[in-house]
Structures are given as C-alpha cells and as structure tokens.
Amino acid sequence: MVIAEALVPDRRGAVAFLSSTNRDGDWILPRSFRVVAFMGNVELDLTNVRLGSGESHIEIRCIFGNVEITVPPDLRIEVEGQPFVGIFEVTRSAPSTTAPEAPLLRVTGSSHFGAVTVKIVDPNAPGWIERIRARLSSRKG
C-alpha cells in the first residue's frame, strides 16, 4: 500500500546481536532501512507494509546470522548481495510485478558465514493445509 510521502521516515533499522527481532503486521517502511544481524536472527515481513512511492532501500550486514525478508508480489524488487561462505538469495513462490508504477524495493548488503533470504510470496495464496484438502477432495469426486 502506497502512502503519503510526509508519513515515510527517512531512516530506521533493526539490530540483532546474539538475539532475534521481528517486524510484521501493518508498519511503514522507511526510505532507508539498515539491518545488522551478528549471531542473531532478523525477520521482516513486508506483506502488509506501507510504502512511499518510488524507491525504498534495505541494506543488510549479516555475520554468523540469519536475515529473512518476506515480500508480496506487487512490489518490484532488486536484490544484490555479496555472500562470503554464506547465502544471499531470492526464492519465489509467486512472480513479482514488472509494472513500472509499482514501488521499487532494493535489497543490498553482505552475508559472512550467514544467510540472507528474500522470499516473494502471495499472502492470499492457499496454505499447505488448504492445498492438501483440495487435493484430497478432488480425488474423492
């Protein structure tokens, strides 16, 4: 959901130092959001996030940790990271939009002995239980 520019903060961040932090629900993503995970875990759920129009940036530094970002398919996304004995990857269970008017999310950073995963998911897609029920009901009929 795109919101008025005056409501979008310039900078914020999240730090997990030997700990875990989670951001989800209805929140506003700043233009620049910095994530540092040192032997910790950071989970950012952007499926209900509110954004300003144009470009937002998430910068990640992950050392012996884990950063997981869940993104809805209606955002354009660019991911560029440098793993060193680690992972910096994008997984897709839904294709992301290519509409030029859609907000752009840039994810950059590095992972040293850690994992950074950006998951593009459709929050309205049926869960695994619903898929099993549908498969079982189609076999009975």
PEJO-V638982 format. One record per pair of residues at least 12 apart in sequence whose C-alpha atoms are under 6 Angstrom apart, sorted by the first residue. I is the first residue (numbers start at 1). GAP is how many residues later the second one is. Records with the same first field share a line. If there is no record, write none. Layout:
BEGIN
I: GAP + GAP
END
This chain:
BEGIN
1: 49
2: 48 + 49 + 50 + 51
3: 48 + 49
5: 47
8: 22
9: 21
10: 20 + 21
11: 19 + 21 + 22
12: 21
13: 20 + 21 + 22
14: 21
15: 20 + 21 + 22
16: 21 + 24
17: 21 + 23
18: 21 + 22
19: 21
20: 20 + 21 + 22
21: 21
22: 20 + 21 + 22
23: 21
24: 21
25: 23
26: 22 + 23
27: 22 + 23
28: 21 + 22
29: 22
31: 25 + 26
32: 25 + 26
33: 25
34: 24 + 25
35: 25
36: 25 + 26
37: 25 + 28
38: 25 + 26 + 27
39: 25 + 26
40: 25
41: 24 + 25 + 26
42: 25
43: 24 + 25 + 26
44: 25
45: 24 + 25
46: 24 + 25
47: 24 + 25
53: 50
54: 49
55: 49 + 50
56: 49
57: 48 + 49 + 50
58: 49
59: 48 + 49 + 50
60: 49
61: 48 + 49
62: 49
63: 48 + 49 + 50 + 51
64: 49 + 50
65: 49
66: 48 + 49 + 50
67: 49
68: 48 + 49 + 50
69: 49
70: 48 + 49 + 50
71: 48 + 49
72: 48 + 49 + 50
73: 23 + 24
74: 23
75: 27 + 28
76: 21 + 28
77: 27 + 28 + 29
78: 28
79: 27 + 28 + 29
80: 28
81: 27 + 28 + 29
82: 28
83: 27 + 28 + 29
84: 28
85: 28
86: 25 + 26 + 27 + 28 + 29
87: 28 + 29
88: 28 + 29
89: 28
90: 27 + 28 + 29
91: 28
92: 27 + 28
93: 28
94: 27 + 28
END
